């Protein structure tokens, strides 16, 4: 899924009040972290991932994490990555993007 700049802006503003649900620590992006990220995306559609470690590689790691979860990397701001994955069930979608 490709996002337009308008959709990115909307998702970024919707993510402002959110707390990071996934934290990348000293172990980096592991299989367990990928599974947790996928679960969080299933429940919330839009999440923040905080990088406490690997800050120099955060953009590449965030892209890989998004790819492994079949999500979209909305934006990286500071040490926080914003990920979005639209719920396949239209009835359960929290965020409505046109």
C-alpha positions, 0 to 999 in steps of 0.5 A: 500500500502506498500512502499519499502525502495527505494520508501520511499527514493524517496518520502522523497527526493521529499518532501524536497522542499515542505511546510507543507500543514496541521498543527496540532495545539491545537485542535489536529487531528479533523474531519475537519483536516482529511478532509483537509488532504484528500483533499490535498492528492487528489490534491498533492499525497505527503504532509507534516503535521506539528505538532505544538502541540502534539509533543510527540504523533506525530507518533501515530497521524500521523499513525492514520491520514494516516489510516483515509485518506487511505494514507501511512505514509512515514516518520516522521522527527522532527515534520513533517510527510510525507504522500503519497496517490497514485492517483487512475487515472493513467493519473493524477498521479504526482509521478510515483512509480514502 
